Amino acid sequence: MSKFFHGGHYDDELDTVPSRLGELTLRSRLEQQEQYRNGWRRNLTIAALVVIACVIAALVLR
């Protein structure tokens, strides 16, 4: 079984590297999708607060 030396330690076998690479890219895509969802939630929350503030200001200034 062949192993290679990388970063001061022996890594797993060479044939496991592509499967790990696929796992990392999938994880990266899932994390990126979660960041997009969190960004949309944050933006919608800010927009709702701005609208509420405008309504309150309009009521106060009458």
C-alpha positions, 0 to 999 in steps of 0.5 A, a space after each residue: 500500500 503506497 502512502 505519500 508524505 505531505 505536511 509532516 505526516 503520512 496521508 491516506 492512500 492515494 486512491 482516497 484523495 479524489 473521493 475526499 476532493 469530491 466531499 470537500 467540494 460538496 461541503 463547500 457548495 453546501 456551506 456556500 448555499 447556507 451563506 446565501 440563505 443567511 444573507 437573504 434572511 439578513 437582507 429581508 430583516 433589514 428591509 422589514 425594519 426599514 419599512 417599519 421605521 418609515 411607517 412609524 416616522 410617518 405616523 409620528 410626523 402627522 
